[in-house]
Amino acid sequence: MLRQRVITAVLMMAVLLPCLFAPGRLPFVLLSLVMIGAAGWEWARLNGQVALLPALGSGLALAAACWLTDAMPPKVGEAPLLWWSGVVAWALGGALVLRAGPGGWPRWPRLARWLLGLLLLWLAWTALTQAKDIGINFLLSVLCVVWAADIAAYFGGRAFGKRKLAPSISPGKSWEGVYSGMAGVLLLAVLWMAAEARWSLGSPSLFMLLQQRLGWAGLVLAAVLLAGLSVVGDLFESLVKRAAGAKDSSNLLPGHGGVLDRIDALLPVLPAALALITL
């Protein structure tokens, strides 16, 4: 399993990095459209659309909606309501869904569940491409928030975890892991800004923009919020999978599960990052 995970990860990076650093935005946009379309297909299957055509149509419709949005993208500073609506939806809606547990999710109308997921995926993709337009350094700093929170939470939870966070949804997660993830993001912010002070990285990072606009106290609060939202995204997808009786969202990425399994924590963090820099 480990060998398979490593091979898949290397192949993904071999595709992602050339698209990320390619001149122009088209290669990255096309790659991200393929990924978001796959995520839409997985979401439909997890929420009752098990037949091939409805599930495939969901992925294609989502990718088409994203493509149309890219023709007239909402500019970061001109669309604070869009990004903050996403933050509120994830914070309040996520809390309600997680409180109801895996048993509560199927009681929602199937159409509502299907549309909600596609809307959240569309919002995350829109924020992703806007983050790329700000600069590669900014986009990477947002992505690394999730990765740092996840890695720190894993090791912190294993070392100190005693109080279960959501045993009916993800038995392995603990409150100590959550706090460790937040500490990991704060450490990442300090190290990233130290690197920016020493080297020119082409564009300001998320951390630099937050510190400039909100001060150090604001940066700490924002980092804690983003780390917390990454946990909400992870738990939300885990809840949906449990409700559907699925271990992974799909088998598209051998050793890693599906696309949703890789991007679940990013879904709330991407719009939240753009919302925070509009303050």
KAVENCOR-V977289 format. One record per backbone hydrogen bond with DSSP energy under -0.5 kcal/mol. CO is the residue of the C=O (numbers start at 0). NH is the residue of the N-H. If there is no record, write none. Layout:
co=[CO,CO]
nh=[NH,NH]
This chain:
co=[0,1,2,3,4,5,6,7,8,9,10,11,12,14,15,16,17,18,24,25,26,27,28,29,30,31,32,33,34,35,36,37,38,39,40,41,42,43,43,44,47,50,51,52,53,54,55,56,57,58,59,60,61,62,63,64,65,66,67,67,68,69,74,74,75,78,79,80,81,82,83,84,85,86,87,87,88,88,89,90,91,92,93,94,95,96,100,100,101,103,104,108,109,110,111,112,113,114,115,116,117,118,119,120,121,122,123,124,125,126,127,128,129,130,134,135,136,137,138,139,140,141,141,142,143,144,145,146,147,148,149,150,151,152,153,154,155,155,156,161,162,165,165,169,169,172,173,174,175,176,177,178,179,180,181,182,183,184,185,186,187,188,189,190,191,192,193,194,198,204,205,206,207,208,209,210,213,214,215,216,217,218,219,220,221,222,223,224,225,226,227,228,229,230,231,232,233,234,235,236,237,238,239,240,240,241,251,252,252,255,256,257,258,258,259,262,262,263,263,264,265,266,267,268,269,270,271,272,274,275]
nh=[4,5,6,7,8,9,10,11,12,13,14,15,16,18,19,20,21,27,28,29,30,31,32,33,34,35,36,37,38,39,40,41,42,43,44,45,46,46,48,47,49,54,55,56,57,58,59,60,61,62,63,64,65,66,67,68,69,70,70,71,71,72,77,78,78,82,83,84,85,86,87,88,89,90,91,92,92,93,93,94,95,96,97,98,99,100,103,104,105,106,107,112,113,114,115,116,117,118,119,120,121,122,123,124,125,126,127,128,129,130,131,132,133,134,138,139,140,141,142,143,144,144,145,146,147,148,149,150,151,152,153,154,155,156,157,158,159,160,160,163,174,168,169,165,172,164,177,178,179,180,181,182,183,184,185,186,187,188,189,190,191,192,193,194,195,196,197,198,200,208,209,210,211,212,213,214,217,218,219,220,221,222,223,224,225,226,227,228,229,230,231,232,233,234,235,236,237,238,239,240,241,242,243,244,245,244,253,255,256,257,252,261,261,262,263,265,266,266,267,268,269,270,271,272,273,274,275,276,277,278]
